[in-house]
């Protein structure tokens, strides 16, 4: 609700370090505040001055046309940047929630309460060491990029519900990609054990896990444990990581290792793992407009379909990226119910 002073642009040439300033300007009386780039430049100059002087230097920053300001003022400006960013984010969330075709007024109020009345790191949902907090939850708004935590939280909950209805598929969290890259079967087994414990692995149909690509995109890896086939897909149809075959081979070995731990006679693997990995037919993701930033939502919706398929066949996907506002809002309300 805070009204922040307007931002004024200042040239780099008008930002100067002052040693032994005799008079400082009160930032609250100026009526404007510098931009993020200016604040960063001020912090850089002050930091360099502190590094170059063994004793505490008496330094300040002069901004032409505004005055002379000390380190404390620069910190106030930095916090104002954070506050203004939060305000823009919340304003976007309110506007997005008010434009809905799938939520009633009552449901909108419940979602708004969960988003706006929770502290940023407040726990919303937990599965073992995987925690979804309010910050993660806010990533469901608009076309924001989803964290691995929100993908895991939603998919693990969907997996739990599907298994309660007799489904024979297992979801492994997004960290599985990192665990599998270690190549250590015992280590990986210890990490995935909480997610496969109590399951009849000899009846397993699908093993599903997200794959992070180029640090900015999500895809989904699905292993058909009945036909010994690996499938991968994403909305943009980009290439999977170069080590995808190694990840698949490691996961197959871990599952058979886990079967031996359950005293189940493991079947000898008959997998033919090579590039290119077959695609399972995820709907296409647009490059602009609604759905363009929803690769994580595509993973959640596809994983849900696989887990609810009821058999070891590729499901038919009835959702589209162009409807992601509706899908995101429905999922947000599901977190209200799950909480």
Secondary structure, 3 states (H helix, E strand, C coil): CCCCCEEECCCHHHEEEEECCCCCCCHHHCCEEECHHHHHHHHHHHHHHHHHCCCCCCEEEEECCCEEECHHHHHHHHHHHHHHHHHHHHHHHHHHHHCCCCCCHHHHHHHHHHHHCCCCCCEEEEECCEEEEHHHHHCCCCCCCCCHHHHHHHHHHHHHHHHHCCCCEEEECCCHHHHHHCCCHHHHHHHHHHHHCCCCHHHCCEEEEEEEECCCEEEEEEEECCCCEEEEECCCCCCCCCCHHHHHHHHHHHHHHHHHHCCCCCCCCCCCCCCCCECCCCCCCCCCCCCCCCHHHHHHHHHHHHHCCCCCCCCCCCCCHHHHHHHHHHHHHHHHHHC
